[in-house]
Amino acid sequence: MASIGFVGLGNMGGPMAANLISAGHAVTGFDLSQAARDRLKEVGGTPADNVAEAVYRADVVVTMLPAGKHVRAVYTGPDGILENARPGTLLIDSSTIDVDSARAVAHAAAEAGMAMIDAPVSGGVGGATAGTLTFMVGGEAEAFERARPFLQAMGKTIVHAGGSGTGQAAKICNNMILGISMIAVSEAFVLAERLGLDAQKLFDISSTASGQCWSLTTYCPVPGPVPSSPANRDYQPGFAAQMMLKDLKLAQEAAQSSGASTPLGAQASTLYNLFCNAGNADVDFSGIVRFLRGQS
Ligand code: NAD
């Protein structure tokens, strides 16, 4: 069993660390929040007073932090992971961050003698708690194989996407499809309402026709056709609109820095920005149908 240093014990990191402990690993963790450190102790982990204390004896380090600037600071900043972990330590960053930061930090890690993978997740807090997350992994094949048993303790589907940064690329490309398709499906329901077409009838037809997609058949943005979708519980998340906006912004940053043309991704980002600014940041992202209806 391995000694694991875990930094970032929030909504996702807390239950992920708990699953590593359940799998028999010794987890020493640090978070800026005292409450998060207390929760780690409750599930059998060892709270640390700072990043250095969490990682200096670790075989493996896992981080689950808000954004790229936090990841850069925690890894490459003074008193950070690269200064304090032993050469040969395996580094796993599961935060959702920009591709450029993921690649820059992995490069700095390699120079310090440590293999690093980017391993963002989908599955939300429910998946983190149940240990059923999907991991999209970027990095060398050898590092991926070393990481696999630890990722399996926290998730169910583990995919090697390619070299460094491609895990983050997979995450933002997938969520750009999701954001665009949710708006497309929502616009169709709003137009159907205006045209006197019953929502259930549109669902019955499109779910077996060429308009079929996950946003329609699994996560339908109007109440009724898919009883488990957030539309049936007043759009409680689920997947909050502000999280969708974060991922769409990351996709736009990546599109700009790589020169890719993503006009619908840009428009989806603008619409989710308006939706969040109208007081809907904590509403499920499928609630954008109400916003579109209100605009019509
Ligand atoms: P969170 O805000 O609950 O947790 C982040 C934690 O990092 C906080 O507890 C914070 O105190 C800690 N932190 C910040 N800076 C730190 C530092 N310098 N040192 C130590 N700790 C520090 O966020 P979360 O929901 O757990 O999300 C974490 C990451 O996972 C994000 O990148 C998010 O986009 C991604 N993600 C979240 C979900 C979800 O449903 N919540 C789903 C998929 C991916």
Residues whose N, C-alpha, C, O or C-beta is under 5 A from the ligand:
A	BS01	NAD	G8 L9 G10 N11 M12 G13 F30 D31 L32 S33 A36 M64 L65 P66 A67 H70 V74 S94 S95 T96 V121 S122 G124 V125
